[in-house]
Amino acid sequence: MKHVATARSPQRAVGVGSGAGRMRGAVRSVGRALHLPVTGTARGIRKATHAHGAGESGLGKLIELHAVNGAGDVMITVALASTVFFSVPTDEARGRVALYLAITMAPFTVLAPVIGPLLDRLPHGRRAAMAGAMLARALLALIIAGAVAGGSLELYPAALGVLVASKAYGVVRSAVVPRLLPPRFSLVKANSRVTLAGLLATGVAAPIGAGLHAVGDPWPLYGAFVIFVAGTFLSFSLPPKVDSAKGEDVALLAADEEHLHGPLRKGAKRPGLRTVGPAVTHALGANAALRCLSGFLIFFLAFLLREHPLTGESAAVSLGIVGVAAGAGNALGTAVGSWLRSRAPEIIIVAAVALVLGTAIVAALFFGAFLVAVLAAVAGFGQALAKLSLDALIQRDVPELVRTSAFARSETLLQVAWVFGGAVGIVMPLNGTLGLVVAAVIVAAGWLATLRGLLGSARHGTHPRPRVA
């Protein structure tokens, strides 16, 4: 018996070994099957962001960083919206949002003009500035999570900090893009890629944030913490040339042709050295009108649709429809801007604002659910297209020595315009027709000034051309 058992042992060992081998092979196969979608998606994203020389120049890294930024910001937005807006009745929500605006947006209007000049003093620390903006929002997300759970007033100053850090990142990012352009790559195309990446990341992260909110109020903020920590490390993966300030100076946003475009002279007063030219400043005015409209529509429609939802839909679904329409319009405007590149940017801006103005007038005259969604989409389309055209004008008319500074200041002014529009939207009566009339007036003021200024500059050929000393 002992001999038989011994004889069978090798066979049993072989059988066990073969079974274990098959098990290991099956586990590896399952692992590869589960791993492939993740790695395949990652490789696909990396291939898209690094295409056409963007990987070699470092633009691909910035595209990925901006996607992370957009995902983190939308997580915090979902958490704040559910806490400040959706959790209480409409009248109380208006008071809460008004308080939010007073404590966060009002101080921001004072701080925003300081952001650009302050960052001009840190040209050698742009990667550190972007990482600092990411890390600050990560820590503030945890503070807001604690405030949400305990009902603390720490929510408001922490939200202000998030807002300031977010805009500081945006200003630095605008200044960094010209440093990372691949060969034969227009600034418009580069900005459209960066913007589109942020929009796509926002679209993916928003439903994830909503799902996390269903688990608990603080969970989207925990998600934002993780995302921004990743963004902190990713900021330092940008090329070292981002921190180079060689040949840069400060630009002034003034439509004054008397200033020279020569190099900085010792002993000269800073305000009299640079100008971005009338074409850029008029285009900036048009963009400010559209950004003001964006802030207005966000706050006004948020309360209007909560009180009077779209036909047959709940308030949340109504807001979701309008939000998706605005996002789709923005993405389409970005794509069209990339296709048009820098062809006649003055004409593109005038046409984009005219399109938004016409849609706002029609929506005000024939107010209805469909036209509200159409206006949101067209406003998003026009804002994206006009911003890319402004970028093209800055590239064309502003000397390279001061171009990054011009981007910083233009972005800051556009954010202030958005804040002002939001403040107007929050105090408006919940009357759809009246609100859209106000929206049309905002756009009309910007369009008329831009039409007169831009076309006058183009007719007389007064826009300056870049000169590098």
Secondary structure in CASP SS format (residue, H / E / C, confidence):
PFRMAT SS
TARGET T0000
AUTHOR 0000-0000-0000
METHOD secondary structure of the structure
MODEL  1
M C 1.00
K H 1.00
H H 1.00
V H 1.00
A H 1.00
T H 1.00
A H 1.00
R H 1.00
S H 1.00
P H 1.00
Q H 1.00
R H 1.00
A H 1.00
V H 1.00
G H 1.00
V H 1.00
G H 1.00
S H 1.00
G H 1.00
A H 1.00
G H 1.00
R H 1.00
M H 1.00
R H 1.00
G H 1.00
A H 1.00
V H 1.00
R H 1.00
S H 1.00
V H 1.00
G H 1.00
R H 1.00
A H 1.00
L H 1.00
H H 1.00
L H 1.00
P H 1.00
V H 1.00
T H 1.00
G H 1.00
T H 1.00
A H 1.00
R H 1.00
G H 1.00
I H 1.00
R H 1.00
K H 1.00
A H 1.00
T H 1.00
H C 1.00
A H 1.00
H H 1.00
G H 1.00
A H 1.00
G H 1.00
E H 1.00
S H 1.00
G C 1.00
L H 1.00
G H 1.00
K H 1.00
L H 1.00
I H 1.00
E H 1.00
L H 1.00
H H 1.00
A H 1.00
V H 1.00
N H 1.00
G H 1.00
A H 1.00
G H 1.00
D H 1.00
V H 1.00
M H 1.00
I H 1.00
T H 1.00
V H 1.00
A H 1.00
L H 1.00
A H 1.00
S H 1.00
T H 1.00
V H 1.00
F H 1.00
F H 1.00
S C 1.00
V C 1.00
P C 1.00
T H 1.00
D H 1.00
E H 1.00
A H 1.00
R H 1.00
G H 1.00
R H 1.00
V H 1.00
A H 1.00
L H 1.00
Y H 1.00
L H 1.00
A H 1.00
I H 1.00
T H 1.00
M H 1.00
A H 1.00
P H 1.00
F H 1.00
T H 1.00
V H 1.00
L H 1.00
A H 1.00
P H 1.00
V H 1.00
I H 1.00
G H 1.00
P H 1.00
L H 1.00
L H 1.00
D H 1.00
R C 1.00
L C 1.00
P H 1.00
H H 1.00
G H 1.00
R H 1.00
R H 1.00
A H 1.00
A H 1.00
M H 1.00
A H 1.00
G H 1.00
A H 1.00
M H 1.00
L H 1.00
A H 1.00
R H 1.00
A H 1.00
L H 1.00
L H 1.00
A H 1.00
L H 1.00
I H 1.00
I H 1.00
A H 1.00
G H 1.00
A H 1.00
V H 1.00
A H 1.00
G H 1.00
G C 1.00
S C 1.00
L C 1.00
E C 1.00
L H 1.00
Y H 1.00
P H 1.00
A H 1.00
A H 1.00
L H 1.00
G H 1.00
V H 1.00
L H 1.00
V H 1.00
A H 1.00
S H 1.00
K H 1.00
A H 1.00
Y H 1.00
G H 1.00
V H 1.00
V H 1.00
R H 1.00
S H 1.00
A H 1.00
V H 1.00
V H 1.00
P H 1.00
R H 1.00
L H 1.00
L C 1.00
P C 1.00
P C 1.00
R C 1.00
F C 1.00
S C 1.00
L H 1.00
V H 1.00
K H 1.00
A H 1.00
N H 1.00
S H 1.00
R H 1.00
V H 1.00
T H 1.00
L H 1.00
A H 1.00
G H 1.00
L H 1.00
L H 1.00
A H 1.00
T H 1.00
G H 1.00
V H 1.00
A H 1.00
A H 1.00
P H 1.00
I H 1.00
G H 1.00
A H 1.00
G H 1.00
L H 1.00
H H 1.00
A H 1.00
V H 1.00
G C 1.00
D C 1.00
P C 1.00
W H 1.00
P H 1.00
L H 1.00
Y H 1.00
G H 1.00
A H 1.00
F H 1.00
V H 1.00
I H 1.00
F H 1.00
V H 1.00
A H 1.00
G H 1.00
T H 1.00
F H 1.00
L H 1.00
S H 1.00
F C 1.00
S C 1.00
L C 1.00
P C 1.00
P H 1.00
K H 1.00
V H 1.00
D H 1.00
S C 1.00
A C 1.00
K C 1.00
G C 1.00
E C 1.00
D C 1.00
V C 1.00
A C 1.00
L C 1.00
L C 1.00
A C 1.00
A C 1.00
D C 1.00
E C 1.00
E C 1.00
H C 1.00
L C 1.00
H C 1.00
G C 1.00
P C 1.00
L C 1.00
R C 1.00
K C 1.00
G C 1.00
A C 1.00
K C 1.00
R H 1.00
P H 1.00
G H 1.00
L C 1.00
R C 1.00
T C 1.00
V C 1.00
G C 1.00
P H 1.00
A H 1.00
V H 1.00
T H 1.00
H H 1.00
A H 1.00
L H 1.00
G H 1.00
A H 1.00
N H 1.00
A H 1.00
A H 1.00
L H 1.00
R H 1.00
C H 1.00
L H 1.00
S H 1.00
G H 1.00
F H 1.00
L H 1.00
I H 1.00
F H 1.00
F H 1.00
L H 1.00
A H 1.00
F H 1.00
L H 1.00
L H 1.00
R H 1.00
E H 1.00
H C 1.00
P C 1.00
L C 1.00
T C 1.00
G C 1.00
E C 1.00
S C 1.00
A H 1.00
A H 1.00
V H 1.00
S H 1.00
L H 1.00
G H 1.00
I H 1.00
V H 1.00
G H 1.00
V H 1.00
A H 1.00
A H 1.00
G H 1.00
A H 1.00
G H 1.00
N H 1.00
A H 1.00
L H 1.00
G H 1.00
T H 1.00
A H 1.00
V H 1.00
G H 1.00
S H 1.00
W H 1.00
L H 1.00
R C 1.00
S C 1.00
R C 1.00
A C 1.00
P H 1.00
E H 1.00
I H 1.00
I H 1.00
I H 1.00
V H 1.00
A H 1.00
A H 1.00
V H 1.00
A H 1.00
L H 1.00
V H 1.00
L H 1.00
G H 1.00
T H 1.00
A H 1.00
I H 1.00
V H 1.00
A H 1.00
A H 1.00
L H 1.00
F C 1.00
F C 1.00
G C 1.00
A H 1.00
F H 1.00
L H 1.00
V H 1.00
A H 1.00
V H 1.00
L H 1.00
A H 1.00
A H 1.00
V H 1.00
A H 1.00
G H 1.00
F H 1.00
G H 1.00
Q H 1.00
A H 1.00
L H 1.00
A H 1.00
K H 1.00
L H 1.00
S H 1.00
L H 1.00
D H 1.00
A H 1.00
L H 1.00
I H 1.00
Q H 1.00
R H 1.00
D H 1.00
V C 1.00
P C 1.00
E H 1.00
L H 1.00
V H 1.00
R H 1.00
T H 1.00
S H 1.00
A H 1.00
F H 1.00
A H 1.00
R H 1.00
S H 1.00
E H 1.00
T H 1.00
L H 1.00
L H 1.00
Q H 1.00
V H 1.00
A H 1.00
W H 1.00
V H 1.00
F H 1.00
G H 1.00
G H 1.00
A H 1.00
V H 1.00
G H 1.00
I H 1.00
V H 1.00
M C 1.00
P C 1.00
L C 1.00
N C 1.00
G H 1.00
T H 1.00
L H 1.00
G H 1.00
L H 1.00
V H 1.00
V H 1.00
A H 1.00
A H 1.00
V H 1.00
I H 1.00
V H 1.00
A H 1.00
A H 1.00
G H 1.00
W H 1.00
L H 1.00
A H 1.00
T H 1.00
L H 1.00
R H 1.00
G H 1.00
L H 1.00
L H 1.00
G H 1.00
S H 1.00
A H 1.00
R H 1.00
H H 1.00
G C 1.00
T C 1.00
H C 1.00
P C 1.00
R C 1.00
P C 1.00
R C 1.00
V C 1.00
A C 1.00
END
